[in-house]
Amino acid sequence: MRHITSLIILLTLSNLLIGQENFEEIALYHANAMAKALNEKNYVGFADYLTPEQYPFDDKTKHYQTWEKVLKNDTRMCSNVTLQRFGIFDSTQQAYFSCKYGKNNPSFFGISVDSGKSWHFTQFIGDFNYEQIKKMMIHQLDSSFADLDPNYNKRISYKIGEQITPFEYEDINGNLFKSEELKEKIIVLNFWSTSCGPCIKEMPQLNKIVEKMKEKDIVFIALASNDNKQNLKDNFLTKHKFLYQIVTIKGDDYNINALPTHIIINRNQKVVGEYIGASDENLIKIESLLNEL
């Protein structure tokens, strides 16, 4: 009888393991199908594989048009898709993959909410930021993947109503800006990058705000994410006027989910405003808030 019981347990465990292996194979199959759509510039097929959190438009037609433009001139190919980690969490299956894309070696996540029948994936990830991925790409991402993020819970965050983390910056011209010495001043932080088109497009409007606020005690600091100081001075700023004090930073040191992001800090060094994205509406709100402070 004991032998029969042991055999039943062994068969049950074997079936569970086989099922797990099949789930992993299915996940990898869909990941390769997503890569195939990408390589073939099948923008509809690729866009349909993205997680719903990444849809920038309610109208999927615009979503497709965006990816058609993105993929049209992208000659890079995706290869060597490899499943690195797989897990079943509540009603979801989640997987972490690595791949080769052009000369880079990014990673990406996948999720299935219907027992593996269909899968959706994130865009390729360079700097791994668990909190950003969870917020912007997969809301149900399990916390067990946080150990893949070397800076988890270490990044600087800006939350409305909270005191800022003390900072000390040296701008590209050698001027020092210490938060301790900026008490009683209003501080405006602009997270941006020279590779961010909307960031560059809004610069003339930001310059106008700086000019309008000359009589107020405001310090405008532009934090250039992952940009080179010398390149900024020798190339970018010779073509684009920017009246902010420009500082270079490593983007992965901050919990900033999109560029541009504008942070407004009051005279008590508390965050009182956060504006994500470049838009006329955000510029109006920034100027209005600065006039109130």
C-alpha positions in Angstrom: 0.0 0.0 0.0 2.9 2.3 0.9 4.5 1.6 -2.5 1.2 2.5 -4.3 0.9 5.8 -2.3 4.5 6.7 -3.1 3.9 6.0 -6.8 0.9 8.2 -6.8 2.8 11.0 -5.2 5.7 10.6 -7.7 3.3 10.6 -10.6 1.6 13.7 -9.3 4.9 15.5 -8.9 6.0 14.4 -12.4 2.8 15.8 -13.9 3.3 19.1 -12.1 6.9 19.3 -13.4 5.9 18.4 -17.0 3.1 21.0 -16.8 5.6 23.6 -15.6 8.0 22.8 -18.5 5.2 23.0 -21.0 4.2 26.4 -19.6 7.8 27.6 -20.0 7.9 26.3 -23.5 4.7 28.1 -24.4 6.0 31.3 -22.9 9.3 31.1 -24.9 7.3 30.3 -28.1 5.3 33.5 -27.7 8.4 35.5 -26.9 10.0 34.3 -30.1 6.8 35.1 -32.0 7.0 38.6 -30.7 10.6 38.9 -31.8 9.6 37.5 -35.2 7.0 40.2 -35.6 9.5 42.8 -34.6 12.2 41.6 -37.1 9.6 41.5 -39.9 8.5 45.0 -39.1 5.0 43.6 -38.5 4.0 46.6 -36.4 0.5 45.4 -35.8 1.6 42.0 -34.6 4.4 43.5 -32.4 2.1 46.2 -30.9 -0.5 43.5 -30.1 2.1 41.6 -28.1 2.8 44.6 -25.8 1.3 44.8 -22.4 -1.9 47.0 -22.1 -0.1 49.3 -19.7 2.1 50.5 -22.6 -0.7 51.6 -24.9 -0.3 55.4 -25.2 -3.7 55.7 -26.9 -7.2 54.5 -26.3 -7.5 54.2 -30.1 -5.4 51.2 -31.2 -5.1 52.7 -34.7 -2.8 55.4 -33.3 -0.9 52.8 -31.3 -0.2 50.9 -34.6 0.7 54.1 -36.4 3.2 54.9 -33.7 4.9 51.6 -34.0 4.9 51.7 -37.8 6.9 54.9 -37.6 9.3 53.5 -34.9 10.0 50.2 -36.8 10.2 51.6 -40.3 13.8 52.7 -40.2 15.0 50.4 -37.4 17.4 47.9 -39.0 18.3 46.1 -35.8 17.3 42.4 -35.4 16.2 40.5 -32.3 17.8 37.1 -31.7 18.9 34.7 -29.0 15.7 35.0 -27.0 16.3 33.1 -23.8 14.0 32.4 -20.8 15.8 33.3 -17.7 13.1 33.0 -15.0 9.6 31.7 -14.9 6.9 31.8 -12.1 3.2 31.3 -11.4 1.8 34.0 -9.2 -1.9 33.8 -8.2 -3.8 33.9 -11.6 -0.8 34.9 -13.7 2.2 33.4 -15.3 5.2 35.7 -15.4 8.6 35.3 -17.2 11.8 37.2 -17.6 13.8 36.9 -20.8 17.1 38.1 -22.2 17.9 38.6 -25.9 20.3 40.3 -28.4 19.0 43.4 -30.2 21.4 44.9 -32.6 24.6 45.4 -30.6 22.8 45.5 -27.3 21.8 42.8 -24.8 18.5 43.9 -23.3 15.9 42.0 -21.3 12.1 42.0 -21.2 9.2 40.6 -19.2 6.2 38.6 -20.2 2.9 38.0 -18.5 -0.1 35.7 -19.2 -3.4 36.1 -17.3 -5.2 33.1 -19.0 -3.0 30.1 -18.0 -0.5 30.6 -20.8 -3.0 30.7 -23.7 -1.8 34.2 -24.6 1.1 36.3 -23.6 2.0 40.0 -23.6 5.5 41.5 -23.2 7.2 44.7 -22.2 9.4 46.7 -24.5 13.1 46.0 -24.2 14.8 47.0 -20.9 18.3 48.5 -20.7 18.7 49.8 -17.1 16.6 47.5 -14.9 14.3 49.4 -12.7 11.7 47.2 -11.0 9.5 49.9 -9.7 9.4 51.6 -13.1 8.6 48.4 -14.9 5.8 47.6 -12.4 4.4 51.1 -12.8 4.7 51.6 -16.5 4.7 48.1 -18.1 3.3 45.3 -15.9 1.2 46.4 -12.9 1.0 42.8 -11.6 4.8 42.2 -11.7 5.7 40.0 -8.8 8.0 41.3 -6.1 10.2 38.2 -6.4 11.7 39.8 -9.5 12.9 42.8 -7.5 16.2 41.0 -6.7 17.1 41.5 -10.4 17.3 45.2 -9.8 20.7 46.2 -8.2 19.3 49.7 -7.2 15.9 48.5 -5.8 14.8 50.8 -3.0 18.0 52.9 -3.4 16.8 55.4 -6.1 16.0 59.0 -5.3 12.3 59.7 -5.5 10.2 62.9 -5.5 6.7 62.6 -4.0 4.3 65.5 -3.5 4.2 66.6 0.2 7.5 64.9 1.1 10.9 66.5 1.9 13.5 66.1 -0.8 16.6 64.0 -0.5 19.6 66.4 0.1 21.6 66.9 -3.1 24.8 68.5 -4.3 25.3 69.1 -8.0 28.0 70.6 -10.1 26.7 72.1 -13.3 28.6 71.8 -16.6 30.3 75.1 -16.0 31.6 74.1 -12.6 29.0 75.9 -10.4 28.0 74.1 -7.2 24.3 73.8 -6.1 23.8 72.4 -2.6 20.3 71.9 -1.4 21.4 72.9 2.1 22.4 76.4 0.7 19.2 76.7 -1.4 16.8 76.7 1.6 14.3 79.6 1.4 14.5 79.4 -2.4 12.1 77.7 -4.8 13.7 74.9 -6.8 12.6 73.7 -10.2 14.1 70.4 -11.5 13.7 69.3 -15.1 14.7 65.7 -15.9 15.5 65.5 -19.6 17.8 64.1 -22.2 19.4 65.2 -25.5 17.8 62.1 -27.0 14.3 63.2 -25.9 12.6 65.0 -28.7 9.7 66.5 -26.6 12.3 67.7 -24.0 14.1 69.7 -26.7 10.9 71.0 -28.3 9.7 72.5 -25.0 13.0 74.3 -24.2 12.0 77.7 -25.8 8.8 77.7 -23.6 10.9 76.8 -20.5 13.3 79.6 -21.3 10.3 82.0 -21.4 9.3 80.9 -17.9 12.8 81.5 -16.6 12.8 85.0 -18.1 9.3 85.7 -16.6 10.5 84.5 -13.1 13.6 86.6 -13.0 12.3 88.7 -10.1 11.5 85.6 -8.0 14.0 83.7 -6.0 13.9 80.5 -8.1 16.7 78.1 -9.1 16.1 76.2 -12.3 18.2 73.1 -12.6 18.1 70.8 -15.7 19.2 67.2 -14.9 20.5 65.7 -18.2 20.0 61.9 -18.0 22.9 59.8 -19.2 24.5 62.7 -21.2 28.1 63.7 -21.6 29.1 67.1 -20.1 31.5 67.9 -22.9 29.1 66.9 -25.6 26.5 69.2 -24.1 28.9 72.1 -24.1 30.5 71.6 -27.5 27.6 70.3 -29.5 24.1 70.4 -28.0 24.1 73.9 -26.4 25.6 75.5 -29.5 22.4 74.6 -31.3 19.9 74.8 -28.5 19.7 77.6 -26.0 18.7 76.5 -22.5 18.6 78.9 -19.6 18.5 76.3 -16.8 21.6 75.3 -14.9 22.5 72.1 -16.6 23.8 69.1 -14.6 24.6 65.6 -15.9 23.2 62.6 -13.9 22.9 58.8 -14.2 19.3 58.3 -14.9 19.1 55.0 -13.1 19.8 56.7 -9.8 16.3 58.3 -9.9 12.8 57.0 -9.8 11.7 59.1 -12.8 9.4 57.2 -15.2 9.3 59.5 -18.2 11.2 62.4 -19.8 10.6 65.2 -19.4 9.5 65.3 -15.8 9.3 68.6 -13.9 9.6 68.7 -10.1 8.6 71.9 -8.2 10.1 72.3 -4.6 8.9 75.0 -2.2 11.0 77.1 0.2 10.7 74.5 2.9 12.2 71.9 0.5 9.0 69.9 0.1 7.8 68.7 -3.3 4.7 70.6 -4.3 4.4 69.8 -8.0 5.2 67.0 -10.4 4.5 67.3 -14.1 5.2 64.4 -16.4 5.6 64.9 -20.2 5.9 67.9 -22.5 2.6 69.7 -23.1 1.2 73.2 -23.2 -1.1 72.2 -20.3 1.9 71.3 -18.1 3.8 74.5 -18.9 0.8 76.6 -17.9 0.5 74.6 -14.7 4.2 75.0 -13.9 4.1 78.8 -14.5 0.9 79.2 -12.5 2.3 77.2 -9.5 5.5 79.3 -9.5 3.5 82.5 -9.4 1.6 81.2 -6.4 4.8 80.2 -4.4 
